[in-house]
């Protein structure tokens, strides 16, 4: 296959950035069409990018001219479109979450296994961030001993925060930590709780912000993740790993120091698009390369399923203000290959 012909479903902001990314920066693939549940809007986006517009997502997925599918629709539409792509036998990249419920994620896992082919990748892009890759390599080297404690934070400026709900801090924000920390440590979680510190005056009405999630892994590694959506200072993701023989820290983005107005200032990112462009580029280039060879190299449907099990338990812990045990099923042989 000289070039992977890609169709994108869901033409909101992140979908449009992926069209631009693939068609102007990456190699080996091209987005040739897009669709949206709002058909007219999807066609207007297609016209803007000079690609084919479709009369709905199903028409795009089942078009023989489409080799692979990207799903960037709203969360509730992820499972139906991923299942449609599996039915069509096409590689499908689904932005997180694979589905908002573990039950639907399990349905996708079972459908993929029944197809006999690895087709589904989930968009947990932090696994591709060069900083997180450095941490992963250092942990796996064994040089610093076993990880004992992780201190993490996930701060947003609050763009688009109007209408942000208490539940979204786990399910739309800390879900990234739930996946990437499991990947870093190479083990599943056993229990979780979520606590509410003093609420910020800047939080949207009815929303508890910040929140702190505590996770314990199978080996006993302890993790704390602070989510602060309405931080009002920038987009700031940090991860400190306390090991037996050293402390590892996620590198900061390489911004130059500025001396101005009687101060030394080092800028930080304003939003996710500034913080993780390299991760997205590497992620999609790898997905294109693997899809052309009939492989899935990134986070699988099983990873998406496990993440939603853990997120569901975290949500229950948050709502009941209790500690909740996390029961992860044994991974099928299909996903061990």
SEFITI-579272 format. One record per residue (C-alpha): x, y, z. Coordinates in steps of 0.05 Angstrom, whole numbers, padded with zeros to 5 digits, always signed. Layout:
// SEFITI-579272
XYZ ...
// end
This chain:
// SEFITI-579272
+00000+00000+00000 +00033+00064-00024 -00011+00110+00017 -00062+00096+00071 -00128+00129+00051 -00160+00153+00116 -00231+00175+00132 -00244+00217+00194 -00309+00214+00233 -00324+00274+00279 -00303+00342+00252 -00298+00381+00316 -00235+00418+00338 -00189+00359+00350 -00214+00324+00287 -00196+00384+00245 -00126+00388+00276 -00115+00315+00258 -00135+00327+00185 -00085+00385+00182 -00032+00344+00218 -00036+00283+00173 -00044+00320+00107 +00011+00371+00118 +00064+00342+00165 +00063+00266+00163 +00080+00214+00111 +00048+00151+00083 -00024+00170+00095 -00075+00221+00074 -00144+00240+00100 -00186+00236+00037 -00255+00246+00069 -00292+00265+00132 -00362+00258+00161 -00401+00281+00221 -00467+00264+00254 -00484+00335+00235 -00479+00320+00161 -00480+00392+00136 -00424+00413+00184 -00383+00352+00164 -00390+00371+00091 -00370+00443+00106 -00306+00418+00139 -00293+00373+00079 -00300+00433+00033 -00252+00473+00075 -00198+00420+00070 -00212+00401-00002 -00231+00329+00014 -00294+00287+00004 -00354+00299+00048 -00401+00241+00065 -00475+00233+00082 -00459+00208+00152 -00405+00167+00187 -00431+00099+00165 -00425+00118+00092 -00353+00139+00103 -00333+00076+00142 -00362+00030+00090 -00335+00066+00029 -00286+00018-00007 -00240+00077-00021 -00228+00086+00054 -00172+00041+00081 -00172+00064+00154 -00216+00105+00201 -00203+00158+00254 -00259+00169+00305 -00259+00238+00338 -00334+00244+00349 -00363+00259+00417 -00352+00205+00469 -00420+00171+00464 -00410+00158+00390 -00342+00125+00397 -00367+00053+00407 -00418+00051+00350 -00367+00078+00299 -00310+00034+00324 -00355-00027+00320 -00376-00007+00249 -00302-00002+00229 -00288-00071+00259 -00347-00099+00221 -00318-00069+00157 -00250-00100+00174 -00214-00032+00175 -00161-00006+00223 -00192+00046+00268 -00160+00098+00312 -00207+00122+00368 -00193+00183+00410 -00200+00169+00485 -00243+00144+00515 -00256+00081+00475 -00326+00088+00505 -00351+00122+00568 -00372+00055+00598 -00331-00008+00611 -00389-00050+00584 -00385-00018+00515 -00309-00024+00516 -00316-00098+00530 -00364-00104+00471 -00310-00073+00427 -00257-00121+00455 -00302-00181+00440 -00319-00157+00370 -00245-00146+00354 -00226-00215+00380 -00283-00246+00340 -00256-00212+00277 -00190-00248+00286 -00151-00184+00270 -00119-00129+00311 -00154-00066+00286 -00166-00017+00344 -00119+00035+00373 -00139+00084+00428 -00114+00155+00429 -00074+00157+00493 -00021+00202+00463 +00021+00212+00525 +00054+00144+00513 +00086+00178+00453 +00110+00241+00488 +00186+00242+00488 +00188+00260+00562 +00144+00202+00584 +00184+00155+00538 +00247+00177+00576 +00214+00160+00642 +00191+00093+00615 +00262+00075+00592 +00292+00096+00659 +00242+00054+00699 +00251-00006+00654 +00327-00002+00659 +00324-00020+00733 +00380+00029+00747 +00340+00068+00797 +00306+00010+00832 +00232-00001+00840 +00183+00058+00836 +00155+00071+00905 +00113+00135+00901 +00088+00178+00843 +00068+00251+00850 +00030+00278+00790 -00010+00339+00771 -00054+00357+00712 -00071+00431+00711 -00113+00467+00658 -00120+00542+00649 -00196+00531+00644 -00209+00545+00570 -00276+00516+00553 -00289+00504+00627 -00359+00533+00628 -00404+00474+00642 -00347+00430+00667 -00376+00379+00715 -00345+00346+00776 -00347+00279+00741 -00305+00303+00683 -00241+00312+00723 -00234+00237+00728 -00267+00216+00663 -00240+00269+00615 -00176+00294+00649 -00144+00244+00697 -00161+00187+00649 -00095+00205+00615 -00057+00192+00680 -00096+00128+00691 -00070+00101+00624 +00000+00129+00620 +00019+00111+00692 -00004+00040+00683 +00039+00038+00620 +00099+00069+00656 +00096+00020+00714 +00075-00041+00674 +00023-00064+00723 -00051-00056+00739 -00084-00018+00796 -00115-00050+00858 -00152+00007+00893 -00170+00080+00885 -00200+00139+00923 -00215+00211+00903 -00215+00267+00954 -00240+00339+00951 -00195+00393+00979 -00220+00464+00987 -00257+00484+00924 -00230+00541+00881 -00272+00603+00874 -00258+00599+00799 -00291+00531+00789 -00354+00530+00747 -00419+00528+00785 -00432+00461+00819 -00363+00434+00801 -00313+00409+00853 -00244+00432+00832 -00189+00413+00847 -00193+00339+00860 -00139+00289+00882 -00140+00217+00860 -00100+00164+00898 -00084+00098+00864 -00047+00037+00891 -00018-00014+00842 -00014-00090+00849 +00057-00085+00876 +00039-00030+00926 +00066+00031+00888 +00027+00092+00912 +00004+00146+00864 -00028+00214+00876 -00055+00255+00818 -00079+00326+00828 -00129+00351+00776 -00139+00427+00776 -00181+00447+00716 -00190+00521+00734 -00118+00535+00753 -00118+00603+00718 -00044+00602+00703 -00033+00553+00645 -00030+00481+00622 +00018+00443+00667 +00029+00368+00669 +00080+00341+00719 +00102+00272+00741 +00153+00256+00795 +00172+00183+00807 +00206+00167+00874 +00247+00104+00864 +00292+00064+00911 +00355+00094+00882 +00334+00161+00854 +00278+00209+00836 +00255+00216+00764 +00219+00278+00738 +00181+00289+00673 +00220+00341+00632 +00190+00410+00624 +00176+00436+00554 +00239+00472+00529 +00218+00545+00533 +00270+00600+00536 +00276+00644+00597 +00255+00717+00587 +00281+00775+00628 +00229+00830+00630 +00194+00877+00678 +00242+00865+00735 +00233+00789+00731 +00261+00726+00701 +00203+00689+00668 +00200+00619+00637 +00136+00612+00598 +00092+00550+00604 +00040+00521+00557 -00029+00551+00551 -00066+00487+00530 -00058+00415+00508 -00044+00433+00435 +00019+00470+00456 +00042+00417+00505 +00035+00353+00464 +00044+00368+00389 +00104+00321+00383 +00066+00266+00418 +00008+00272+00369 +00054+00273+00309 +00093+00211+00332 +00028+00176+00351 -00005+00185+00283 +00057+00170+00243 +00065+00105+00281 -00008+00088+00271 -00003+00101+00196 +00059+00058+00190 +00029+00001+00231 -00038+00003+00196 -00005-00005+00128 +00029-00068+00155 -00034-00096+00188 -00010-00084+00259 -00031-00046+00322 +00031-00020+00358 -00002+00030+00406 -00054+00027+00461 -00103-00028+00445 -00177-00038+00456 -00157-00078+00517 -00119-00017+00544 -00181+00026+00531 -00224-00025+00568 -00177-00028+00629 -00173+00047+00632 -00249+00053+00635 -00253+00000+00689 -00204+00040+00731 -00239+00106+00714 -00306+00076+00733 -00279+00055+00800 -00249+00123+00811 -00316+00156+00795 -00351+00110+00845 -00298+00127+00897 -00309+00201+00883 -00384+00196+00888 -00385+00154+00952 -00322+00184+00983 -00296+00114+00997 -00238+00072+00974 -00258+00025+00918 -00224-00040+00898 -00206-00045+00824 -00217-00114+00793 -00182-00121+00726 -00197-00185+00687 -00141-00228+00661 -00116-00204+00593 -00138-00250+00536 -00083-00285+00496 -00106-00245+00435 -00077-00182+00466 -00013-00214+00493 +00015-00226+00424 
// end
